[in-house]
Amino acid sequence: MEVIKTMKAKHKQTYSYTSTFTPLLRYVTTRNLAVVMFVAVALLGTTRGNETEKTVLANGNAKAGQLSRGSLVVYSATDPFDDGDLLYFTHSSYAIYATDRKLLKNVENHISKSDEIPEVVILPVGTYAIEARSERDGYVRVRVVIKAGRQTILDLDSRG
C-alpha cells in the first residue's frame, strides 16, 4: 500500500498572540491596573528633578561653582489681579543684596500677572539679604543662607 502525501507549497502559518496572553488577561482588572500605575508613578516621581550635581560629581568633571549653588523661593506679599473672570494673587517683587549691601538682583517673583507661584532663583552658596514686602509687616529685610544643593524657602508671613 502506497501513501501519497501532498504539501502546499506556499502555506503561511498564522500566529495568534491572544491565545498566548489569554491566561494573563484573566488577572487584568481595573484595580490591578490602578495599583500598577500608582507604583510606576511613585517610582518615576522619585527620579524627577535636577540631577546635574550628582551626574557631574560621578563623572568627576565638575566646573567651578557648579556644585556650590542652591535655590531660593520667597513667599512675599501678594497683589490682586483681576483678569475679568478670575481674581489672581501674584507674589510681589523683591530684591537680593550681597553681604556688602550691593544689589545683586531684582526678582519679579512671578512669570505673568495670573501666576500665583513664586519664582525659584538659583544663587551661589552664601549669605544674602532679601528686601521684600510682607502682608503683615510691610517692607522687611531678612538675612538668608543659601546651601549647596538645597532650596531655601522664605515665607515672610509664616508664624513661627
The 8 nearest C-alpha neighbors of each residue, nearest first, counted from 0:
[[1, 2, 3, 4, 5, 6, 7, 8],
 [0, 2, 3, 4, 5, 6, 7, 8],
 [3, 1, 4, 0, 5, 6, 7, 8],
 [2, 4, 1, 5, 0, 6, 7, 8],
 [5, 3, 2, 6, 1, 7, 8, 0],
 [4, 6, 3, 7, 8, 2, 10, 9],
 [7, 5, 8, 4, 10, 9, 3, 11],
 [6, 8, 10, 9, 5, 11, 4, 12],
 [7, 9, 10, 6, 5, 11, 12, 4],
 [10, 8, 7, 11, 6, 12, 5, 13],
 [9, 11, 7, 8, 12, 6, 13, 5],
 [12, 10, 13, 9, 8, 7, 14, 6],
 [11, 13, 10, 14, 9, 15, 7, 8],
 [12, 14, 11, 15, 10, 16, 18, 17],
 [15, 13, 16, 12, 18, 17, 19, 11],
 [14, 16, 17, 18, 13, 19, 20, 12],
 [17, 15, 19, 18, 14, 20, 21, 13],
 [16, 18, 20, 19, 15, 21, 14, 24],
 [17, 19, 21, 16, 20, 15, 22, 14],
 [18, 20, 16, 17, 21, 15, 22, 23],
 [21, 19, 17, 23, 22, 18, 24, 16],
 [20, 22, 24, 18, 23, 17, 19, 25],
 [23, 21, 20, 24, 25, 19, 26, 18],
 [24, 22, 20, 25, 21, 26, 27, 19],
 [25, 23, 21, 27, 26, 22, 20, 28],
 [24, 26, 23, 22, 27, 21, 28, 20],
 [27, 25, 24, 23, 28, 31, 22, 21],
 [28, 26, 24, 25, 31, 32, 29, 23],
 [27, 29, 31, 30, 26, 32, 25, 24],
 [28, 30, 32, 31, 33, 27, 34, 26],
 [29, 31, 33, 28, 32, 34, 27, 35],
 [32, 30, 34, 28, 33, 29, 35, 27],
 [31, 33, 35, 29, 30, 34, 36, 28],
 [34, 32, 30, 36, 31, 35, 37, 29],
 [33, 35, 37, 31, 36, 32, 38, 30],
 [34, 36, 32, 38, 33, 37, 39, 31],
 [35, 37, 39, 33, 34, 38, 32, 40],
 [38, 36, 34, 40, 39, 35, 41, 33],
 [37, 39, 41, 35, 36, 40, 42, 34],
 [40, 38, 36, 42, 41, 37, 43, 35],
 [41, 39, 43, 37, 42, 38, 44, 36],
 [42, 40, 38, 44, 39, 43, 37, 45],
 [41, 43, 39, 44, 40, 45, 38, 46],
 [42, 44, 40, 46, 45, 41, 39, 47],
 [45, 43, 41, 46, 42, 47, 40, 39],
 [46, 44, 43, 47, 42, 41, 48, 40],
 [45, 47, 44, 43, 48, 42, 50, 49],
 [48, 46, 44, 45, 49, 43, 50, 42],
 [49, 47, 50, 46, 45, 44, 51, 43],
 [48, 50, 51, 47, 52, 53, 46, 148],
 [49, 51, 53, 52, 54, 48, 47, 55],
 [52, 50, 54, 53, 49, 55, 56, 65],
 [51, 53, 55, 54, 50, 56, 66, 65],
 [52, 54, 56, 50, 51, 55, 57, 58],
 [55, 53, 51, 57, 56, 52, 58, 50],
 [54, 56, 58, 52, 61, 57, 53, 51],
 [55, 57, 59, 53, 54, 58, 52, 61],
 [56, 58, 54, 59, 55, 53, 60, 52],
 [59, 57, 55, 56, 60, 54, 61, 53],
 [58, 60, 56, 57, 61, 55, 54, 62],
 [61, 59, 58, 55, 62, 56, 57, 54],
 [62, 60, 55, 59, 56, 65, 63, 66],
 [61, 63, 65, 64, 60, 66, 55, 59],
 [62, 64, 65, 61, 66, 67, 60, 68],
 [63, 65, 67, 66, 62, 68, 123, 61],
 [66, 64, 62, 67, 63, 68, 61, 52],
 [65, 67, 64, 68, 52, 147, 61, 148],
 [68, 66, 147, 64, 124, 65, 123, 69],
 [69, 67, 123, 147, 124, 122, 66, 148],
 [68, 70, 147, 148, 149, 122, 146, 145],
 [71, 69, 121, 150, 120, 122, 151, 149],
 [70, 72, 151, 120, 150, 119, 152, 121],
 [73, 71, 152, 119, 153, 118, 151, 117],
 [74, 72, 153, 75, 154, 152, 117, 71],
 [73, 75, 154, 153, 155, 117, 72, 90],
 [76, 74, 90, 133, 73, 91, 132, 155],
 [77, 75, 133, 134, 132, 91, 90, 78],
 [76, 78, 90, 89, 88, 91, 75, 79],
 [77, 79, 88, 89, 90, 91, 80, 76],
 [80, 78, 88, 87, 86, 89, 77, 81],
 [79, 81, 87, 86, 88, 82, 78, 112],
 [80, 82, 86, 83, 85, 87, 79, 84],
 [83, 81, 84, 85, 80, 86, 87, 113],
 [84, 82, 81, 85, 86, 80, 87, 113],
 [83, 85, 82, 86, 81, 87, 80, 113],
 [86, 84, 82, 81, 83, 87, 80, 113],
 [85, 87, 81, 80, 79, 82, 88, 84],
 [88, 86, 80, 113, 79, 89, 81, 85],
 [87, 89, 79, 78, 77, 115, 80, 90],
 [90, 88, 115, 77, 78, 114, 87, 112],
 [89, 91, 77, 75, 76, 108, 117, 78],
 [92, 90, 77, 76, 75, 108, 78, 89],
 [91, 93, 107, 108, 106, 90, 131, 94],
 [94, 92, 131, 106, 130, 105, 91, 107],
 [95, 93, 105, 130, 129, 104, 106, 96],
 [94, 96, 129, 104, 103, 128, 102, 105],
 [97, 95, 102, 128, 103, 101, 100, 127],
 [98, 96, 127, 100, 99, 101, 103, 128],
 [97, 99, 100, 127, 126, 96, 128, 101],
 [98, 100, 97, 101, 96, 102, 127, 128],
 [101, 99, 97, 98, 96, 102, 128, 127],
 [102, 100, 96, 97, 99, 103, 98, 95],
 [101, 103, 96, 104, 95, 100, 97, 94],
 [104, 102, 96, 95, 101, 97, 105, 94],
 [103, 105, 95, 94, 102, 106, 96, 93],
 [104, 106, 94, 93, 95, 107, 103, 92],
 [105, 107, 108, 93, 92, 94, 104, 95],
 [106, 108, 92, 109, 105, 93, 91, 110],
 [109, 107, 118, 117, 92, 106, 90, 91],
 [110, 108, 117, 118, 107, 111, 114, 116],
 [109, 111, 114, 108, 112, 118, 107, 113],
 [112, 110, 114, 113, 109, 89, 115, 108],
 [111, 113, 114, 89, 80, 110, 109, 87],
 [112, 114, 111, 87, 115, 89, 80, 88],
 [115, 113, 111, 112, 116, 109, 89, 110],
 [114, 116, 89, 88, 113, 90, 117, 87],
 [115, 117, 114, 109, 118, 89, 90, 108],
 [118, 116, 108, 109, 90, 74, 72, 73],
 [117, 119, 108, 109, 72, 120, 116, 110],
 [120, 118, 72, 71, 70, 117, 121, 73],
 [119, 121, 71, 70, 118, 122, 72, 106],
 [120, 122, 70, 69, 71, 119, 68, 123],
 [123, 121, 69, 68, 70, 120, 124, 145],
 [124, 122, 68, 67, 69, 125, 121, 145],
 [125, 123, 145, 68, 146, 67, 147, 69],
 [126, 124, 145, 144, 123, 127, 146, 122],
 [125, 127, 144, 143, 145, 98, 142, 128],
 [128, 126, 97, 143, 96, 142, 98, 144],
 [127, 129, 142, 96, 141, 95, 143, 97],
 [130, 128, 95, 141, 140, 94, 142, 131],
 [129, 131, 140, 94, 139, 93, 141, 128],
 [132, 130, 93, 138, 139, 129, 75, 133],
 [131, 133, 138, 137, 76, 75, 139, 134],
 [132, 134, 76, 137, 136, 135, 75, 155],
 [135, 133, 76, 136, 137, 156, 132, 77],
 [134, 136, 133, 137, 156, 155, 76, 132],
 [137, 135, 133, 134, 138, 139, 132, 156],
 [138, 136, 133, 132, 134, 135, 139, 131],
 [139, 137, 132, 131, 133, 136, 130, 140],
 [138, 140, 131, 130, 132, 137, 141, 133],
 [139, 141, 130, 129, 128, 131, 142, 138],
 [142, 140, 129, 128, 139, 143, 130, 131],
 [141, 143, 128, 127, 129, 140, 144, 126],
 [144, 142, 127, 126, 128, 141, 145, 129],
 [143, 145, 126, 125, 127, 146, 142, 124],
 [144, 146, 124, 125, 69, 126, 151, 143],
 [147, 145, 124, 149, 69, 148, 144, 125],
 [146, 148, 67, 69, 68, 149, 124, 66],
 [147, 149, 69, 68, 146, 150, 67, 66],
 [150, 148, 69, 147, 146, 151, 70, 145],
 [149, 151, 70, 71, 69, 152, 148, 72],
 [150, 152, 71, 70, 72, 149, 145, 153],
 [151, 153, 72, 71, 73, 150, 154, 74],
 [152, 154, 73, 155, 74, 72, 151, 71],
 [155, 153, 74, 156, 157, 73, 152, 75],
 [154, 156, 133, 157, 75, 153, 74, 73],
 [155, 157, 154, 133, 135, 158, 134, 75],
 [158, 156, 154, 155, 159, 153, 74, 135],
 [159, 157, 156, 155, 154, 135, 153, 136],
 [158, 157, 156, 154, 155, 153, 135, 152]]
